Amino acid sequence: MKLRYAVITSVDRDELPDAGAAHFAETVRTVRAVNPLCRVEILIPDFKGMKESLAAVCEAKPDVLAHNLETVARLHLQVRPQAKYWRSLQVLGRAKKRGMVVKSGVMVGLGETKAEVVQVMRDVVDIGCDLFTIGQYLRPTPRHLPVVEYVHPDVFEEYRIMGGKVGLRHVESGALVRSSYHAASQEETMRSGGR
C-alpha cells in the first residue's frame, strides 16, 4: 500500500493478561518488517497501569505513543468510569521516560472550563508530552453523555495558542480534530520544531 504513516489502535482488551500489549507490539514490528519506511503511531489504552505491558509496546519502538486523557480531571470519572486521570498521566510519563514521543488529547464540550483545559495541558507538559489534540465531543448515541456546548472555532484557536505557551511542541485543535487527525503532519511539525 506504500503507506508513509500508520496509526494503530484497538478496543480495550482488559480480558487479556497483558491487556493487549503484545498485539500492539507485534503489529508495530510487522508494519516495520513489511514497510520499513512507514512511521508508526500507536494509540493505546492504559493497560490497567501494568508497567510490563507498557514496556512491551515501548520496546517495539513506535514513532509516537499516544494515550488520550479524553477530558479534564473533574469530569474524568463521569466520562471515563473505568479509567483514572492520574493513571493515564503515569502511563504517558513512563512512556516518555522510555524515550517515546508522547501524545495525548481531550474532547471539549462536556462542561469543562477553559481553565480546566489549560490545566490538562499543563499536566501533560509536566510529564513530558509532546503532541496534544483537542476536538469537539459529539454524542454517539442517546445512551452517551449529552453535548453541553458546541465550542466556537475561536476558542479552539485560543487552546492551540495556549498549548504552545505552556510548552507543548504541537497542538492540533479544532471541532473535527481527533487523535489521528493529520497525525503524520502533527509528528512532522513537531520534529521540524514548529507548533
MODELLER restraints for C-alpha pairs under 7 A, 6 or more apart:
rsr = mdl.restraints
at = mdl.atoms
rsr.add(forms.Gaussian(group=physical.xy_distance, feature=features.Distance(at['CA:3:A'], at['CA:38:A']), mean=5.96, stdev=0.5))
rsr.add(forms.Gaussian(group=physical.xy_distance, feature=features.Distance(at['CA:4:A'], at['CA:37:A']), mean=6.57, stdev=0.5))
rsr.add(forms.Gaussian(group=physical.xy_distance, feature=features.Distance(at['CA:4:A'], at['CA:38:A']), mean=4.41, stdev=0.5))
rsr.add(forms.Gaussian(group=physical.xy_distance, feature=features.Distance(at['CA:4:A'], at['CA:39:A']), mean=6.08, stdev=0.5))
rsr.add(forms.Gaussian(group=physical.xy_distance, feature=features.Distance(at['CA:5:A'], at['CA:38:A']), mean=5.21, stdev=0.5))
rsr.add(forms.Gaussian(group=physical.xy_distance, feature=features.Distance(at['CA:5:A'], at['CA:39:A']), mean=4.66, stdev=0.5))
rsr.add(forms.Gaussian(group=physical.xy_distance, feature=features.Distance(at['CA:5:A'], at['CA:40:A']), mean=5.86, stdev=0.5))
rsr.add(forms.Gaussian(group=physical.xy_distance, feature=features.Distance(at['CA:5:A'], at['CA:184:A']), mean=5.96, stdev=0.5))
rsr.add(forms.Gaussian(group=physical.xy_distance, feature=features.Distance(at['CA:6:A'], at['CA:38:A']), mean=6.91, stdev=0.5))
rsr.add(forms.Gaussian(group=physical.xy_distance, feature=features.Distance(at['CA:6:A'], at['CA:39:A']), mean=6.32, stdev=0.5))
rsr.add(forms.Gaussian(group=physical.xy_distance, feature=features.Distance(at['CA:6:A'], at['CA:40:A']), mean=5.01, stdev=0.5))
rsr.add(forms.Gaussian(group=physical.xy_distance, feature=features.Distance(at['CA:6:A'], at['CA:41:A']), mean=6.13, stdev=0.5))
rsr.add(forms.Gaussian(group=physical.xy_distance, feature=features.Distance(at['CA:7:A'], at['CA:40:A']), mean=6.12, stdev=0.5))
rsr.add(forms.Gaussian(group=physical.xy_distance, feature=features.Distance(at['CA:7:A'], at['CA:41:A']), mean=4.72, stdev=0.5))
rsr.add(forms.Gaussian(group=physical.xy_distance, feature=features.Distance(at['CA:7:A'], at['CA:42:A']), mean=5.66, stdev=0.5))
rsr.add(forms.Gaussian(group=physical.xy_distance, feature=features.Distance(at['CA:7:A'], at['CA:180:A']), mean=6.63, stdev=0.5))
rsr.add(forms.Gaussian(group=physical.xy_distance, feature=features.Distance(at['CA:8:A'], at['CA:41:A']), mean=6.21, stdev=0.5))
rsr.add(forms.Gaussian(group=physical.xy_distance, feature=features.Distance(at['CA:8:A'], at['CA:42:A']), mean=4.73, stdev=0.5))
rsr.add(forms.Gaussian(group=physical.xy_distance, feature=features.Distance(at['CA:8:A'], at['CA:43:A']), mean=6.10, stdev=0.5))
rsr.add(forms.Gaussian(group=physical.xy_distance, feature=features.Distance(at['CA:9:A'], at['CA:42:A']), mean=5.90, stdev=0.5))
rsr.add(forms.Gaussian(group=physical.xy_distance, feature=features.Distance(at['CA:9:A'], at['CA:43:A']), mean=4.89, stdev=0.5))
rsr.add(forms.Gaussian(group=physical.xy_distance, feature=features.Distance(at['CA:9:A'], at['CA:44:A']), mean=6.20, stdev=0.5))
rsr.add(forms.Gaussian(group=physical.xy_distance, feature=features.Distance(at['CA:12:A'], at['CA:45:A']), mean=6.18, stdev=0.5))
rsr.add(forms.Gaussian(group=physical.xy_distance, feature=features.Distance(at['CA:13:A'], at['CA:19:A']), mean=4.92, stdev=0.5))
rsr.add(forms.Gaussian(group=physical.xy_distance, feature=features.Distance(at['CA:13:A'], at['CA:20:A']), mean=5.32, stdev=0.5))
rsr.add(forms.Gaussian(group=physical.xy_distance, feature=features.Distance(at['CA:18:A'], at['CA:53:A']), mean=5.62, stdev=0.5))
rsr.add(forms.Gaussian(group=physical.xy_distance, feature=features.Distance(at['CA:19:A'], at['CA:47:A']), mean=5.21, stdev=0.5))
rsr.add(forms.Gaussian(group=physical.xy_distance, feature=features.Distance(at['CA:21:A'], at['CA:53:A']), mean=5.19, stdev=0.5))
rsr.add(forms.Gaussian(group=physical.xy_distance, feature=features.Distance(at['CA:21:A'], at['CA:54:A']), mean=6.95, stdev=0.5))
rsr.add(forms.Gaussian(group=physical.xy_distance, feature=features.Distance(at['CA:21:A'], at['CA:56:A']), mean=6.46, stdev=0.5))
rsr.add(forms.Gaussian(group=physical.xy_distance, feature=features.Distance(at['CA:21:A'], at['CA:57:A']), mean=6.05, stdev=0.5))
rsr.add(forms.Gaussian(group=physical.xy_distance, feature=features.Distance(at['CA:22:A'], at['CA:56:A']), mean=6.73, stdev=0.5))
rsr.add(forms.Gaussian(group=physical.xy_distance, feature=features.Distance(at['CA:24:A'], at['CA:57:A']), mean=6.30, stdev=0.5))
rsr.add(forms.Gaussian(group=physical.xy_distance, feature=features.Distance(at['CA:25:A'], at['CA:56:A']), mean=6.38, stdev=0.5))
rsr.add(forms.Gaussian(group=physical.xy_distance, feature=features.Distance(at['CA:25:A'], at['CA:57:A']), mean=4.73, stdev=0.5))
rsr.add(forms.Gaussian(group=physical.xy_distance, feature=features.Distance(at['CA:25:A'], at['CA:60:A']), mean=5.24, stdev=0.5))
rsr.add(forms.Gaussian(group=physical.xy_distance, feature=features.Distance(at['CA:28:A'], at['CA:40:A']), mean=6.83, stdev=0.5))
rsr.add(forms.Gaussian(group=physical.xy_distance, feature=features.Distance(at['CA:28:A'], at['CA:60:A']), mean=6.29, stdev=0.5))
rsr.add(forms.Gaussian(group=physical.xy_distance, feature=features.Distance(at['CA:28:A'], at['CA:62:A']), mean=6.49, stdev=0.5))
rsr.add(forms.Gaussian(group=physical.xy_distance, feature=features.Distance(at['CA:29:A'], at['CA:60:A']), mean=6.23, stdev=0.5))
rsr.add(forms.Gaussian(group=physical.xy_distance, feature=features.Distance(at['CA:32:A'], at['CA:38:A']), mean=6.78, stdev=0.5))
rsr.add(forms.Gaussian(group=physical.xy_distance, feature=features.Distance(at['CA:39:A'], at['CA:63:A']), mean=6.08, stdev=0.5))
rsr.add(forms.Gaussian(group=physical.xy_distance, feature=features.Distance(at['CA:40:A'], at['CA:62:A']), mean=5.30, stdev=0.5))
rsr.add(forms.Gaussian(group=physical.xy_distance, feature=features.Distance(at['CA:40:A'], at['CA:63:A']), mean=5.28, stdev=0.5))
rsr.add(forms.Gaussian(group=physical.xy_distance, feature=features.Distance(at['CA:40:A'], at['CA:64:A']), mean=6.64, stdev=0.5))
rsr.add(forms.Gaussian(group=physical.xy_distance, feature=features.Distance(at['CA:41:A'], at['CA:62:A']), mean=5.80, stdev=0.5))
rsr.add(forms.Gaussian(group=physical.xy_distance, feature=features.Distance(at['CA:41:A'], at['CA:63:A']), mean=5.68, stdev=0.5))
rsr.add(forms.Gaussian(group=physical.xy_distance, feature=features.Distance(at['CA:41:A'], at['CA:64:A']), mean=4.50, stdev=0.5))
rsr.add(forms.Gaussian(group=physical.xy_distance, feature=features.Distance(at['CA:41:A'], at['CA:65:A']), mean=5.87, stdev=0.5))
rsr.add(forms.Gaussian(group=physical.xy_distance, feature=features.Distance(at['CA:42:A'], at['CA:62:A']), mean=6.71, stdev=0.5))
rsr.add(forms.Gaussian(group=physical.xy_distance, feature=features.Distance(at['CA:42:A'], at['CA:64:A']), mean=6.40, stdev=0.5))
rsr.add(forms.Gaussian(group=physical.xy_distance, feature=features.Distance(at['CA:42:A'], at['CA:65:A']), mean=5.21, stdev=0.5))
rsr.add(forms.Gaussian(group=physical.xy_distance, feature=features.Distance(at['CA:42:A'], at['CA:66:A']), mean=5.88, stdev=0.5))
rsr.add(forms.Gaussian(group=physical.xy_distance, feature=features.Distance(at['CA:43:A'], at['CA:65:A']), mean=6.30, stdev=0.5))
rsr.add(forms.Gaussian(group=physical.xy_distance, feature=features.Distance(at['CA:43:A'], at['CA:66:A']), mean=4.50, stdev=0.5))
rsr.add(forms.Gaussian(group=physical.xy_distance, feature=features.Distance(at['CA:43:A'], at['CA:67:A']), mean=5.52, stdev=0.5))
rsr.add(forms.Gaussian(group=physical.xy_distance, feature=features.Distance(at['CA:44:A'], at['CA:66:A']), mean=6.16, stdev=0.5))
rsr.add(forms.Gaussian(group=physical.xy_distance, feature=features.Distance(at['CA:44:A'], at['CA:67:A']), mean=5.32, stdev=0.5))
rsr.add(forms.Gaussian(group=physical.xy_distance, feature=features.Distance(at['CA:45:A'], at['CA:67:A']), mean=6.27, stdev=0.5))
rsr.add(forms.Gaussian(group=physical.xy_distance, feature=features.Distance(at['CA:46:A'], at['CA:88:A']), mean=6.00, stdev=0.5))
rsr.add(forms.Gaussian(group=physical.xy_distance, feature=features.Distance(at['CA:46:A'], at['CA:91:A']), mean=6.37, stdev=0.5))
rsr.add(forms.Gaussian(group=physical.xy_distance, feature=features.Distance(at['CA:47:A'], at['CA:53:A']), mean=6.48, stdev=0.5))
rsr.add(forms.Gaussian(group=physical.xy_distance, feature=features.Distance(at['CA:49:A'], at['CA:87:A']), mean=6.31, stdev=0.5))
rsr.add(forms.Gaussian(group=physical.xy_distance, feature=features.Distance(at['CA:49:A'], at['CA:91:A']), mean=6.66, stdev=0.5))
rsr.add(forms.Gaussian(group=physical.xy_distance, feature=features.Distance(at['CA:58:A'], at['CA:95:A']), mean=6.87, stdev=0.5))
rsr.add(forms.Gaussian(group=physical.xy_distance, feature=features.Distance(at['CA:63:A'], at['CA:101:A']), mean=6.63, stdev=0.5))
rsr.add(forms.Gaussian(group=physical.xy_distance, feature=features.Distance(at['CA:64:A'], at['CA:100:A']), mean=6.49, stdev=0.5))
rsr.add(forms.Gaussian(group=physical.xy_distance, feature=features.Distance(at['CA:64:A'], at['CA:101:A']), mean=4.91, stdev=0.5))
rsr.add(forms.Gaussian(group=physical.xy_distance, feature=features.Distance(at['CA:64:A'], at['CA:102:A']), mean=5.89, stdev=0.5))
rsr.add(forms.Gaussian(group=physical.xy_distance, feature=features.Distance(at['CA:64:A'], at['CA:103:A']), mean=6.96, stdev=0.5))
rsr.add(forms.Gaussian(group=physical.xy_distance, feature=features.Distance(at['CA:65:A'], at['CA:100:A']), mean=6.42, stdev=0.5))
rsr.add(forms.Gaussian(group=physical.xy_distance, feature=features.Distance(at['CA:65:A'], at['CA:101:A']), mean=6.14, stdev=0.5))
rsr.add(forms.Gaussian(group=physical.xy_distance, feature=features.Distance(at['CA:65:A'], at['CA:102:A']), mean=5.07, stdev=0.5))
rsr.add(forms.Gaussian(group=physical.xy_distance, feature=features.Distance(at['CA:65:A'], at['CA:103:A']), mean=6.16, stdev=0.5))
rsr.add(forms.Gaussian(group=physical.xy_distance, feature=features.Distance(at['CA:66:A'], at['CA:102:A']), mean=5.76, stdev=0.5))
rsr.add(forms.Gaussian(group=physical.xy_distance, feature=features.Distance(at['CA:66:A'], at['CA:103:A']), mean=4.40, stdev=0.5))
rsr.add(forms.Gaussian(group=physical.xy_distance, feature=features.Distance(at['CA:66:A'], at['CA:104:A']), mean=5.52, stdev=0.5))
rsr.add(forms.Gaussian(group=physical.xy_distance, feature=features.Distance(at['CA:67:A'], at['CA:92:A']), mean=6.88, stdev=0.5))
rsr.add(forms.Gaussian(group=physical.xy_distance, feature=features.Distance(at['CA:67:A'], at['CA:103:A']), mean=6.45, stdev=0.5))
rsr.add(forms.Gaussian(group=physical.xy_distance, feature=features.Distance(at['CA:67:A'], at['CA:104:A']), mean=5.20, stdev=0.5))
rsr.add(forms.Gaussian(group=physical.xy_distance, feature=features.Distance(at['CA:68:A'], at['CA:104:A']), mean=4.44, stdev=0.5))
rsr.add(forms.Gaussian(group=physical.xy_distance, feature=features.Distance(at['CA:68:A'], at['CA:105:A']), mean=4.83, stdev=0.5))
rsr.add(forms.Gaussian(group=physical.xy_distance, feature=features.Distance(at['CA:68:A'], at['CA:106:A']), mean=6.51, stdev=0.5))
rsr.add(forms.Gaussian(group=physical.xy_distance, feature=features.Distance(at['CA:69:A'], at['CA:85:A']), mean=6.69, stdev=0.5))
rsr.add(forms.Gaussian(group=physical.xy_distance, feature=features.Distance(at['CA:69:A'], at['CA:88:A']), mean=6.34, stdev=0.5))
rsr.add(forms.Gaussian(group=physical.xy_distance, feature=features.Distance(at['CA:69:A'], at['CA:104:A']), mean=6.34, stdev=0.5))
rsr.add(forms.Gaussian(group=physical.xy_distance, feature=features.Distance(at['CA:69:A'], at['CA:105:A']), mean=5.87, stdev=0.5))
rsr.add(forms.Gaussian(group=physical.xy_distance, feature=features.Distance(at['CA:69:A'], at['CA:106:A']), mean=5.86, stdev=0.5))
rsr.add(forms.Gaussian(group=physical.xy_distance, feature=features.Distance(at['CA:70:A'], at['CA:105:A']), mean=5.93, stdev=0.5))
rsr.add(forms.Gaussian(group=physical.xy_distance, feature=features.Distance(at['CA:70:A'], at['CA:106:A']), mean=3.95, stdev=0.5))
rsr.add(forms.Gaussian(group=physical.xy_distance, feature=features.Distance(at['CA:70:A'], at['CA:107:A']), mean=5.53, stdev=0.5))
rsr.add(forms.Gaussian(group=physical.xy_distance, feature=features.Distance(at['CA:71:A'], at['CA:106:A']), mean=4.91, stdev=0.5))
rsr.add(forms.Gaussian(group=physical.xy_distance, feature=features.Distance(at['CA:71:A'], at['CA:107:A']), mean=5.80, stdev=0.5))
rsr.add(forms.Gaussian(group=physical.xy_distance, feature=features.Distance(at['CA:72:A'], at['CA:112:A']), mean=6.76, stdev=0.5))
rsr.add(forms.Gaussian(group=physical.xy_distance, feature=features.Distance(at['CA:72:A'], at['CA:116:A']), mean=6.07, stdev=0.5))
rsr.add(forms.Gaussian(group=physical.xy_distance, feature=features.Distance(at['CA:72:A'], at['CA:117:A']), mean=6.25, stdev=0.5))
rsr.add(forms.Gaussian(group=physical.xy_distance, feature=features.Distance(at['CA:72:A'], at['CA:120:A']), mean=6.07, stdev=0.5))
rsr.add(forms.Gaussian(group=physical.xy_distance, feature=features.Distance(at['CA:73:A'], at['CA:85:A']), mean=6.07, stdev=0.5))
rsr.add(forms.Gaussian(group=physical.xy_distance, feature=features.Distance(at['CA:76:A'], at['CA:85:A']), mean=6.31, stdev=0.5))
rsr.add(forms.Gaussian(group=physical.xy_distance, feature=features.Distance(at['CA:89:A'], at['CA:124:A']), mean=6.87, stdev=0.5))
rsr.add(forms.Gaussian(group=physical.xy_distance, feature=features.Distance(at['CA:92:A'], at['CA:102:A']), mean=6.55, stdev=0.5))
rsr.add(forms.Gaussian(group=physical.xy_distance, feature=features.Distance(at['CA:92:A'], at['CA:127:A']), mean=6.97, stdev=0.5))
rsr.add(forms.Gaussian(group=physical.xy_distance, feature=features.Distance(at['CA:93:A'], at['CA:127:A']), mean=4.75, stdev=0.5))
rsr.add(forms.Gaussian(group=physical.xy_distance, feature=features.Distance(at['CA:93:A'], at['CA:128:A']), mean=6.52, stdev=0.5))
rsr.add(forms.Gaussian(group=physical.xy_distance, feature=features.Distance(at['CA:96:A'], at['CA:102:A']), mean=6.15, stdev=0.5))
rsr.add(forms.Gaussian(group=physical.xy_distance, feature=features.Distance(at['CA:96:A'], at['CA:128:A']), mean=6.18, stdev=0.5))
rsr.add(forms.Gaussian(group=physical.xy_distance, feature=features.Distance(at['CA:101:A'], at['CA:130:A']), mean=6.29, stdev=0.5))
rsr.add(forms.Gaussian(group=physical.xy_distance, feature=features.Distance(at['CA:102:A'], at['CA:129:A']), mean=5.03, stdev=0.5))
rsr.add(forms.Gaussian(group=physical.xy_distance, feature=features.Distance(at['CA:102:A'], at['CA:130:A']), mean=5.40, stdev=0.5))
rsr.add(forms.Gaussian(group=physical.xy_distance, feature=features.Distance(at['CA:102:A'], at['CA:131:A']), mean=6.43, stdev=0.5))
rsr.add(forms.Gaussian(group=physical.xy_distance, feature=features.Distance(at['CA:103:A'], at['CA:129:A']), mean=5.84, stdev=0.5))
rsr.add(forms.Gaussian(group=physical.xy_distance, feature=features.Distance(at['CA:103:A'], at['CA:130:A']), mean=5.84, stdev=0.5))
rsr.add(forms.Gaussian(group=physical.xy_distance, feature=features.Distance(at['CA:103:A'], at['CA:131:A']), mean=4.45, stdev=0.5))
rsr.add(forms.Gaussian(group=physical.xy_distance, feature=features.Distance(at['CA:103:A'], at['CA:132:A']), mean=5.61, stdev=0.5))
rsr.add(forms.Gaussian(group=physical.xy_distance, feature=features.Distance(at['CA:104:A'], at['CA:131:A']), mean=6.47, stdev=0.5))
rsr.add(forms.Gaussian(group=physical.xy_distance, feature=features.Distance(at['CA:104:A'], at['CA:132:A']), mean=5.03, stdev=0.5))
rsr.add(forms.Gaussian(group=physical.xy_distance, feature=features.Distance(at['CA:104:A'], at['CA:133:A']), mean=6.50, stdev=0.5))
rsr.add(forms.Gaussian(group=physical.xy_distance, feature=features.Distance(at['CA:105:A'], at['CA:132:A']), mean=5.07, stdev=0.5))
rsr.add(forms.Gaussian(group=physical.xy_distance, feature=features.Distance(at['CA:105:A'], at['CA:133:A']), mean=4.36, stdev=0.5))
rsr.add(forms.Gaussian(group=physical.xy_distance, feature=features.Distance(at['CA:105:A'], at['CA:134:A']), mean=5.68, stdev=0.5))
rsr.add(forms.Gaussian(group=physical.xy_distance, feature=features.Distance(at['CA:105:A'], at['CA:179:A']), mean=6.60, stdev=0.5))
rsr.add(forms.Gaussian(group=physical.xy_distance, feature=features.Distance(at['CA:106:A'], at['CA:133:A']), mean=6.41, stdev=0.5))
rsr.add(forms.Gaussian(group=physical.xy_distance, feature=features.Distance(at['CA:106:A'], at['CA:134:A']), mean=5.14, stdev=0.5))
rsr.add(forms.Gaussian(group=physical.xy_distance, feature=features.Distance(at['CA:106:A'], at['CA:135:A']), mean=6.63, stdev=0.5))
rsr.add(forms.Gaussian(group=physical.xy_distance, feature=features.Distance(at['CA:107:A'], at['CA:134:A']), mean=5.72, stdev=0.5))
rsr.add(forms.Gaussian(group=physical.xy_distance, feature=features.Distance(at['CA:107:A'], at['CA:135:A']), mean=4.89, stdev=0.5))
rsr.add(forms.Gaussian(group=physical.xy_distance, feature=features.Distance(at['CA:107:A'], at['CA:136:A']), mean=5.37, stdev=0.5))
rsr.add(forms.Gaussian(group=physical.xy_distance, feature=features.Distance(at['CA:107:A'], at['CA:137:A']), mean=5.03, stdev=0.5))
rsr.add(forms.Gaussian(group=physical.xy_distance, feature=features.Distance(at['CA:108:A'], at['CA:134:A']), mean=6.97, stdev=0.5))
rsr.add(forms.Gaussian(group=physical.xy_distance, feature=features.Distance(at['CA:108:A'], at['CA:135:A']), mean=6.11, stdev=0.5))
rsr.add(forms.Gaussian(group=physical.xy_distance, feature=features.Distance(at['CA:108:A'], at['CA:136:A']), mean=5.08, stdev=0.5))
rsr.add(forms.Gaussian(group=physical.xy_distance, feature=features.Distance(at['CA:108:A'], at['CA:137:A']), mean=5.50, stdev=0.5))
rsr.add(forms.Gaussian(group=physical.xy_distance, feature=features.Distance(at['CA:109:A'], at['CA:136:A']), mean=6.04, stdev=0.5))
rsr.add(forms.Gaussian(group=physical.xy_distance, feature=features.Distance(at['CA:109:A'], at['CA:137:A']), mean=5.56, stdev=0.5))
rsr.add(forms.Gaussian(group=physical.xy_distance, feature=features.Distance(at['CA:109:A'], at['CA:147:A']), mean=5.89, stdev=0.5))
rsr.add(forms.Gaussian(group=physical.xy_distance, feature=features.Distance(at['CA:109:A'], at['CA:148:A']), mean=5.42, stdev=0.5))
rsr.add(forms.Gaussian(group=physical.xy_distance, feature=features.Distance(at['CA:109:A'], at['CA:149:A']), mean=4.48, stdev=0.5))
rsr.add(forms.Gaussian(group=physical.xy_distance, feature=features.Distance(at['CA:109:A'], at['CA:150:A']), mean=5.71, stdev=0.5))
rsr.add(forms.Gaussian(group=physical.xy_distance, feature=features.Distance(at['CA:109:A'], at['CA:151:A']), mean=6.11, stdev=0.5))
rsr.add(forms.Gaussian(group=physical.xy_distance, feature=features.Distance(at['CA:110:A'], at['CA:137:A']), mean=6.82, stdev=0.5))
rsr.add(forms.Gaussian(group=physical.xy_distance, feature=features.Distance(at['CA:110:A'], at['CA:147:A']), mean=5.80, stdev=0.5))
rsr.add(forms.Gaussian(group=physical.xy_distance, feature=features.Distance(at['CA:110:A'], at['CA:148:A']), mean=5.16, stdev=0.5))
rsr.add(forms.Gaussian(group=physical.xy_distance, feature=features.Distance(at['CA:110:A'], at['CA:149:A']), mean=6.72, stdev=0.5))
rsr.add(forms.Gaussian(group=physical.xy_distance, feature=features.Distance(at['CA:111:A'], at['CA:148:A']), mean=5.51, stdev=0.5))
rsr.add(forms.Gaussian(group=physical.xy_distance, feature=features.Distance(at['CA:111:A'], at['CA:149:A']), mean=6.92, stdev=0.5))
rsr.add(forms.Gaussian(group=physical.xy_distance, feature=features.Distance(at['CA:121:A'], at['CA:163:A']), mean=6.31, stdev=0.5))
rsr.add(forms.Gaussian(group=physical.xy_distance, feature=features.Distance(at['CA:122:A'], at['CA:166:A']), mean=6.18, stdev=0.5))
rsr.add(forms.Gaussian(group=physical.xy_distance, feature=features.Distance(at['CA:125:A'], at['CA:167:A']), mean=6.21, stdev=0.5))
rsr.add(forms.Gaussian(group=physical.xy_distance, feature=features.Distance(at['CA:125:A'], at['CA:168:A']), mean=6.20, stdev=0.5))
rsr.add(forms.Gaussian(group=physical.xy_distance, feature=features.Distance(at['CA:129:A'], at['CA:168:A']), mean=6.86, stdev=0.5))
rsr.add(forms.Gaussian(group=physical.xy_distance, feature=features.Distance(at['CA:130:A'], at['CA:168:A']), mean=5.52, stdev=0.5))
rsr.add(forms.Gaussian(group=physical.xy_distance, feature=features.Distance(at['CA:130:A'], at['CA:169:A']), mean=5.14, stdev=0.5))
rsr.add(forms.Gaussian(group=physical.xy_distance, feature=features.Distance(at['CA:130:A'], at['CA:170:A']), mean=6.66, stdev=0.5))
rsr.add(forms.Gaussian(group=physical.xy_distance, feature=features.Distance(at['CA:131:A'], at['CA:168:A']), mean=6.36, stdev=0.5))
rsr.add(forms.Gaussian(group=physical.xy_distance, feature=features.Distance(at['CA:131:A'], at['CA:169:A']), mean=6.04, stdev=0.5))
rsr.add(forms.Gaussian(group=physical.xy_distance, feature=features.Distance(at['CA:131:A'], at['CA:170:A']), mean=5.03, stdev=0.5))
rsr.add(forms.Gaussian(group=physical.xy_distance, feature=features.Distance(at['CA:131:A'], at['CA:171:A']), mean=5.98, stdev=0.5))
rsr.add(forms.Gaussian(group=physical.xy_distance, feature=features.Distance(at['CA:132:A'], at['CA:170:A']), mean=6.44, stdev=0.5))
rsr.add(forms.Gaussian(group=physical.xy_distance, feature=features.Distance(at['CA:132:A'], at['CA:171:A']), mean=4.84, stdev=0.5))
rsr.add(forms.Gaussian(group=physical.xy_distance, feature=features.Distance(at['CA:132:A'], at['CA:172:A']), mean=6.35, stdev=0.5))
rsr.add(forms.Gaussian(group=physical.xy_distance, feature=features.Distance(at['CA:133:A'], at['CA:171:A']), mean=5.72, stdev=0.5))
rsr.add(forms.Gaussian(group=physical.xy_distance, feature=features.Distance(at['CA:133:A'], at['CA:172:A']), mean=4.76, stdev=0.5))
rsr.add(forms.Gaussian(group=physical.xy_distance, feature=features.Distance(at['CA:133:A'], at['CA:173:A']), mean=5.73, stdev=0.5))
rsr.add(forms.Gaussian(group=physical.xy_distance, feature=features.Distance(at['CA:133:A'], at['CA:177:A']), mean=6.82, stdev=0.5))
rsr.add(forms.Gaussian(group=physical.xy_distance, feature=features.Distance(at['CA:133:A'], at['CA:178:A']), mean=6.69, stdev=0.5))
rsr.add(forms.Gaussian(group=physical.xy_distance, feature=features.Distance(at['CA:133:A'], at['CA:179:A']), mean=6.01, stdev=0.5))
rsr.add(forms.Gaussian(group=physical.xy_distance, feature=features.Distance(at['CA:134:A'], at['CA:172:A']), mean=6.31, stdev=0.5))
rsr.add(forms.Gaussian(group=physical.xy_distance, feature=features.Distance(at['CA:134:A'], at['CA:173:A']), mean=4.60, stdev=0.5))
rsr.add(forms.Gaussian(group=physical.xy_distance, feature=features.Distance(at['CA:134:A'], at['CA:174:A']), mean=6.38, stdev=0.5))
rsr.add(forms.Gaussian(group=physical.xy_distance, feature=features.Distance(at['CA:134:A'], at['CA:177:A']), mean=6.33, stdev=0.5))
rsr.add(forms.Gaussian(group=physical.xy_distance, feature=features.Distance(at['CA:135:A'], at['CA:173:A']), mean=6.08, stdev=0.5))
rsr.add(forms.Gaussian(group=physical.xy_distance, feature=features.Distance(at['CA:135:A'], at['CA:174:A']), mean=5.35, stdev=0.5))
rsr.add(forms.Gaussian(group=physical.xy_distance, feature=features.Distance(at['CA:135:A'], at['CA:175:A']), mean=4.97, stdev=0.5))
rsr.add(forms.Gaussian(group=physical.xy_distance, feature=features.Distance(at['CA:135:A'], at['CA:176:A']), mean=5.93, stdev=0.5))
rsr.add(forms.Gaussian(group=physical.xy_distance, feature=features.Distance(at['CA:135:A'], at['CA:177:A']), mean=4.57, stdev=0.5))
rsr.add(forms.Gaussian(group=physical.xy_distance, feature=features.Distance(at['CA:135:A'], at['CA:178:A']), mean=5.82, stdev=0.5))
rsr.add(forms.Gaussian(group=physical.xy_distance, feature=features.Distance(at['CA:136:A'], at['CA:151:A']), mean=6.86, stdev=0.5))
rsr.add(forms.Gaussian(group=physical.xy_distance, feature=features.Distance(at['CA:136:A'], at['CA:175:A']), mean=4.60, stdev=0.5))
rsr.add(forms.Gaussian(group=physical.xy_distance, feature=features.Distance(at['CA:136:A'], at['CA:176:A']), mean=6.53, stdev=0.5))
rsr.add(forms.Gaussian(group=physical.xy_distance, feature=features.Distance(at['CA:137:A'], at['CA:147:A']), mean=6.75, stdev=0.5))
rsr.add(forms.Gaussian(group=physical.xy_distance, feature=features.Distance(at['CA:138:A'], at['CA:147:A']), mean=6.38, stdev=0.5))
rsr.add(forms.Gaussian(group=physical.xy_distance, feature=features.Distance(at['CA:139:A'], at['CA:145:A']), mean=6.46, stdev=0.5))
rsr.add(forms.Gaussian(group=physical.xy_distance, feature=features.Distance(at['CA:139:A'], at['CA:146:A']), mean=5.93, stdev=0.5))
rsr.add(forms.Gaussian(group=physical.xy_distance, feature=features.Distance(at['CA:139:A'], at['CA:147:A']), mean=6.21, stdev=0.5))
rsr.add(forms.Gaussian(group=physical.xy_distance, feature=features.Distance(at['CA:153:A'], at['CA:174:A']), mean=6.61, stdev=0.5))
rsr.add(forms.Gaussian(group=physical.xy_distance, feature=features.Distance(at['CA:156:A'], at['CA:173:A']), mean=5.39, stdev=0.5))
rsr.add(forms.Gaussian(group=physical.xy_distance, feature=features.Distance(at['CA:156:A'], at['CA:174:A']), mean=5.29, stdev=0.5))
rsr.add(forms.Gaussian(group=physical.xy_distance, feature=features.Distance(at['CA:157:A'], at['CA:173:A']), mean=6.65, stdev=0.5))
rsr.add(forms.Gaussian(group=physical.xy_distance, feature=features.Distance(at['CA:159:A'], at['CA:173:A']), mean=6.87, stdev=0.5))
rsr.add(forms.Gaussian(group=physical.xy_distance, feature=features.Distance(at['CA:160:A'], at['CA:171:A']), mean=5.42, stdev=0.5))
rsr.add(forms.Gaussian(group=physical.xy_distance, feature=features.Distance(at['CA:160:A'], at['CA:172:A']), mean=6.59, stdev=0.5))
rsr.add(forms.Gaussian(group=physical.xy_distance, feature=features.Distance(at['CA:160:A'], at['CA:173:A']), mean=5.61, stdev=0.5))
rsr.add(forms.Gaussian(group=physical.xy_distance, feature=features.Distance(at['CA:163:A'], at['CA:171:A']), mean=6.20, stdev=0.5))
rsr.add(forms.Gaussian(group=physical.xy_distance, feature=features.Distance(at['CA:164:A'], at['CA:170:A']), mean=6.84, stdev=0.5))
rsr.add(forms.Gaussian(group=physical.xy_distance, feature=features.Distance(at['CA:164:A'], at['CA:195:A']), mean=6.78, stdev=0.5))
rsr.add(forms.Gaussian(group=physical.xy_distance, feature=features.Distance(at['CA:169:A'], at['CA:190:A']), mean=5.73, stdev=0.5))
rsr.add(forms.Gaussian(group=physical.xy_distance, feature=features.Distance(at['CA:169:A'], at['CA:195:A']), mean=5.80, stdev=0.5))
rsr.add(forms.Gaussian(group=physical.xy_distance, feature=features.Distance(at['CA:170:A'], at['CA:186:A']), mean=6.74, stdev=0.5))
rsr.add(forms.Gaussian(group=physical.xy_distance, feature=features.Distance(at['CA:170:A'], at['CA:190:A']), mean=5.69, stdev=0.5))
rsr.add(forms.Gaussian(group=physical.xy_distance, feature=features.Distance(at['CA:170:A'], at['CA:195:A']), mean=4.43, stdev=0.5))
rsr.add(forms.Gaussian(group=physical.xy_distance, feature=features.Distance(at['CA:171:A'], at['CA:195:A']), mean=6.69, stdev=0.5))
rsr.add(forms.Gaussian(group=physical.xy_distance, feature=features.Distance(at['CA:189:A'], at['CA:195:A']), mean=6.48, stdev=0.5))
